[in-house]
């Protein structure tokens, strides 16, 4: 999970600061999430999936995914 999120972020040339701007998730939390040191809460999964324009299942292949795959996110 963590490496997928980091790989996708780096592939797009996005910094942690950029992802923070898009999601409202603190850069420190994103860093810990990418390193597997923090769980991906369902609300975070939805926000990250929306920011990346991908289903949450593609970013979080090893963790629990929201029932809708993060496609219908409101948070």
Backbone as JSON Lines, residues from 0, in Angstrom:
{"i":0,"aa":"X","n":[0.82,-1.19,0.0],"ca":[0.0,0.0,0.0],"c":[0.86,1.24,0.0]}
{"i":1,"aa":"X","n":[1.75,1.35,0.98],"ca":[2.52,2.57,1.12],"c":[3.33,2.88,-0.13]}
{"i":2,"aa":"X","n":[4.0,1.87,-0.65],"ca":[4.85,2.12,-1.81],"c":[4.02,2.53,-3.02]}
{"i":3,"aa":"X","n":[2.81,2.0,-3.16],"ca":[1.95,2.37,-4.27],"c":[1.6,3.85,-4.21]}
{"i":4,"aa":"X","n":[1.23,4.32,-3.05],"ca":[0.89,5.73,-2.88],"c":[2.09,6.61,-3.18]}
{"i":5,"aa":"X","n":[3.23,6.26,-2.62],"ca":[4.46,7.05,-2.85],"c":[4.85,7.01,-4.32]}
{"i":6,"aa":"X","n":[4.8,5.83,-4.94],"ca":[5.17,5.72,-6.35],"c":[4.27,6.58,-7.22]}
{"i":7,"aa":"X","n":[2.99,6.57,-6.95],"ca":[2.04,7.37,-7.73],"c":[2.31,8.86,-7.53]}
{"i":8,"aa":"X","n":[2.59,9.26,-6.3],"ca":[2.89,10.66,-6.02],"c":[4.15,11.1,-6.77]}
{"i":9,"aa":"X","n":[5.19,10.3,-6.7],"ca":[6.44,10.65,-7.36],"c":[6.31,10.6,-8.88]}
{"i":10,"aa":"X","n":[5.52,9.66,-9.39],"ca":[5.31,9.57,-10.84],"c":[4.71,10.87,-11.38]}
{"i":11,"aa":"X","n":[3.86,11.49,-10.57],"ca":[3.22,12.75,-10.98],"c":[4.09,13.97,-10.68]}
{"i":12,"aa":"X","n":[5.2,13.75,-9.99],"ca":[6.07,14.86,-9.64],"c":[5.51,15.72,-8.51]}
{"i":13,"aa":"X","n":[4.65,15.15,-7.69],"ca":[4.02,15.88,-6.6],"c":[4.84,15.77,-5.33]}
{"i":14,"aa":"X","n":[4.96,16.85,-4.61],"ca":[5.58,16.85,-3.29],"c":[4.52,16.47,-2.25]}
{"i":15,"aa":"X","n":[4.98,16.18,-1.05],"ca":[4.03,15.95,0.04],"c":[3.21,17.21,0.29]}
{"i":16,"aa":"X","n":[3.83,18.36,0.13],"ca":[3.11,19.63,0.31],"c":[1.96,19.74,-0.69]}
{"i":17,"aa":"X","n":[2.2,19.35,-1.92],"ca":[1.15,19.4,-2.95],"c":[-0.01,18.48,-2.58]}
{"i":18,"aa":"X","n":[0.29,17.28,-2.12],"ca":[-0.78,16.35,-1.74],"c":[-1.52,16.89,-0.53]}
{"i":19,"aa":"X","n":[-0.82,17.54,0.39],"ca":[-1.47,18.17,1.53],"c":[-2.45,19.24,1.06]}
{"i":20,"aa":"X","n":[-2.04,20.04,0.09],"ca":[-2.92,21.08,-0.45],"c":[-4.17,20.47,-1.08]}
{"i":21,"aa":"X","n":[-4.02,19.34,-1.74],"ca":[-5.14,18.71,-2.42],"c":[-6.08,17.95,-1.49]}
{"i":22,"aa":"X","n":[-5.55,17.46,-0.37],"ca":[-6.33,16.56,0.48],"c":[-6.64,17.1,1.87]}
{"i":23,"aa":"X","n":[-5.85,18.05,2.34],"ca":[-6.01,18.52,3.7],"c":[-5.39,17.59,4.73]}
{"i":24,"aa":"X","n":[-4.66,16.59,4.3],"ca":[-3.97,15.66,5.2],"c":[-2.56,16.21,5.42]}
{"i":25,"aa":"X","n":[-2.15,16.31,6.66],"ca":[-0.84,16.89,7.0],"c":[0.29,16.1,6.33]}
{"i":26,"aa":"X","n":[1.32,16.83,5.91],"ca":[2.47,16.21,5.25],"c":[3.11,15.15,6.13]}
{"i":27,"aa":"X","n":[3.2,15.39,7.43],"ca":[3.79,14.4,8.34],"c":[2.97,13.11,8.34]}
{"i":28,"aa":"X","n":[1.65,13.25,8.32],"ca":[0.78,12.07,8.28],"c":[0.92,11.33,6.95]}
{"i":29,"aa":"X","n":[1.02,12.08,5.86],"ca":[1.2,11.46,4.55],"c":[2.52,10.69,4.5]}
{"i":30,"aa":"X","n":[3.57,11.28,5.04],"ca":[4.86,10.62,5.06],"c":[4.79,9.3,5.84]}
{"i":31,"aa":"X","n":[4.15,9.34,7.01],"ca":[4.01,8.12,7.81],"c":[3.13,7.1,7.09]}
{"i":32,"aa":"X","n":[2.11,7.57,6.41],"ca":[1.25,6.68,5.64],"c":[2.03,5.99,4.54]}
{"i":33,"aa":"X","n":[2.84,6.75,3.82],"ca":[3.66,6.18,2.74],"c":[4.67,5.15,3.27]}
{"i":34,"aa":"X","n":[5.13,5.34,4.48],"ca":[6.11,4.42,5.06],"c":[5.46,3.28,5.82]}
{"i":35,"aa":"X","n":[4.13,3.24,5.82],"ca":[3.42,2.17,6.49],"c":[3.38,2.31,8.0]}
{"i":36,"aa":"X","n":[3.61,3.51,8.51],"ca":[3.64,3.75,9.95],"c":[2.33,4.3,10.48]}
{"i":37,"aa":"X","n":[1.39,4.57,9.62],"ca":[0.08,5.11,10.01],"c":[-0.97,4.43,9.14]}
{"i":38,"aa":"X","n":[-2.11,4.09,9.75],"ca":[-3.17,3.47,8.94],"c":[-3.82,4.48,8.0]}
{"i":39,"aa":"X","n":[-4.36,3.97,6.93],"ca":[-5.1,4.8,5.97],"c":[-6.57,4.78,6.37]}
{"i":40,"aa":"X","n":[-6.97,5.8,7.1],"ca":[-8.35,5.89,7.54],"c":[-9.27,6.02,6.32]}
{"i":41,"aa":"X","n":[-10.51,5.51,6.4],"ca":[-11.41,5.57,5.24],"c":[-11.57,6.98,4.65]}
{"i":42,"aa":"X","n":[-11.68,7.99,5.49],"ca":[-11.81,9.37,4.97],"c":[-10.57,9.8,4.2]}
{"i":43,"aa":"X","n":[-9.4,9.4,4.69],"ca":[-8.15,9.7,3.99],"c":[-8.1,8.96,2.67]}
{"i":44,"aa":"X","n":[-8.52,7.71,2.68],"ca":[-8.53,6.94,1.43],"c":[-9.37,7.64,0.38]}
{"i":45,"aa":"X","n":[-10.54,8.12,0.78],"ca":[-11.42,8.81,-0.17],"c":[-10.79,10.09,-0.69]}
{"i":46,"aa":"X","n":[-10.21,10.88,0.21],"ca":[-9.59,12.14,-0.21],"c":[-8.4,11.92,-1.12]}
{"i":47,"aa":"X","n":[-7.57,10.93,-0.8],"ca":[-6.41,10.63,-1.65],"c":[-6.85,10.08,-3.0]}
{"i":48,"aa":"X","n":[-7.85,9.22,-3.01],"ca":[-8.34,8.67,-4.27],"c":[-8.87,9.79,-5.16]}
{"i":49,"aa":"X","n":[-9.6,10.72,-4.57],"ca":[-10.13,11.85,-5.33],"c":[-8.98,12.71,-5.88]}
{"i":50,"aa":"X","n":[-7.99,13.0,-5.05],"ca":[-6.86,13.84,-5.47],"c":[-6.09,13.2,-6.62]}
{"i":51,"aa":"X","n":[-5.9,11.89,-6.56],"ca":[-5.14,11.19,-7.6],"c":[-6.02,10.78,-8.78]}
{"i":52,"aa":"X","n":[-7.33,10.88,-8.64],"ca":[-8.23,10.5,-9.71],"c":[-8.22,9.0,-9.96]}
{"i":53,"aa":"X","n":[-8.01,8.23,-8.9],"ca":[-7.94,6.78,-9.01],"c":[-8.86,6.14,-7.98]}
{"i":54,"aa":"X","n":[-9.31,4.92,-8.24],"ca":[-10.05,4.21,-7.19],"c":[-9.12,3.95,-6.0]}
{"i":55,"aa":"X","n":[-9.65,4.02,-4.8],"ca":[-8.85,3.79,-3.61],"c":[-8.15,2.43,-3.66]}
{"i":56,"aa":"X","n":[-8.79,1.44,-4.27],"ca":[-8.2,0.1,-4.35],"c":[-6.85,0.11,-5.06]}
{"i":57,"aa":"X","n":[-6.65,1.03,-5.98],"ca":[-5.37,1.11,-6.68],"c":[-4.29,1.73,-5.81]}
{"i":58,"aa":"X","n":[-4.66,2.61,-4.91],"ca":[-3.68,3.24,-4.01],"c":[-3.47,2.43,-2.74]}
{"i":59,"aa":"X","n":[-4.49,1.73,-2.32],"ca":[-4.45,1.01,-1.05],"c":[-4.73,-0.47,-1.24]}
{"i":60,"aa":"X","n":[-3.91,-1.12,-2.04],"ca":[-4.13,-2.52,-2.37],"c":[-3.97,-3.46,-1.19]}
{"i":61,"aa":"X","n":[-3.29,-3.03,-0.14],"ca":[-3.07,-3.92,0.99],"c":[-3.94,-3.61,2.19]}
{"i":62,"aa":"X","n":[-4.76,-2.58,2.11],"ca":[-5.54,-2.19,3.27],"c":[-7.02,-2.21,2.99]}
{"i":63,"aa":"X","n":[-7.77,-1.91,4.02],"ca":[-9.22,-1.84,3.87],"c":[-9.58,-0.65,2.99]}
{"i":64,"aa":"X","n":[-10.52,-0.87,2.12],"ca":[-10.95,0.17,1.19],"c":[-12.42,0.44,1.44]}
{"i":65,"aa":"X","n":[-12.8,1.68,1.31],"ca":[-14.21,2.03,1.45],"c":[-15.04,1.19,0.51]}
{"i":66,"aa":"X","n":[-16.27,0.91,0.89],"ca":[-17.13,0.02,0.11],"c":[-17.28,0.45,-1.34]}
{"i":67,"aa":"X","n":[-17.25,1.76,-1.59],"ca":[-17.42,2.25,-2.95],"c":[-16.08,2.43,-3.65]}
{"i":68,"aa":"X","n":[-14.99,1.97,-3.05],"ca":[-13.68,2.11,-3.66],"c":[-13.17,3.54,-3.66]}
{"i":69,"aa":"X","n":[-13.81,4.4,-2.87],"ca":[-13.36,5.78,-2.79],"c":[-13.88,6.67,-3.9]}
{"i":70,"aa":"X","n":[-14.79,6.13,-4.72],"ca":[-15.27,6.92,-5.86],"c":[-16.31,7.96,-5.47]}
{"i":71,"aa":"X","n":[-17.14,7.65,-4.49],"ca":[-18.16,8.6,-4.06],"c":[-17.75,9.21,-2.74]}
{"i":72,"aa":"X","n":[-16.82,10.11,-2.79],"ca":[-16.29,10.67,-1.55],"c":[-16.86,12.06,-1.31]}
{"i":73,"aa":"X","n":[-17.1,12.32,-0.05],"ca":[-17.61,13.63,0.33],"c":[-16.72,14.3,1.35]}
{"i":74,"aa":"X","n":[-15.72,13.6,1.87],"ca":[-14.87,14.23,2.88],"c":[-13.54,14.62,2.3]}
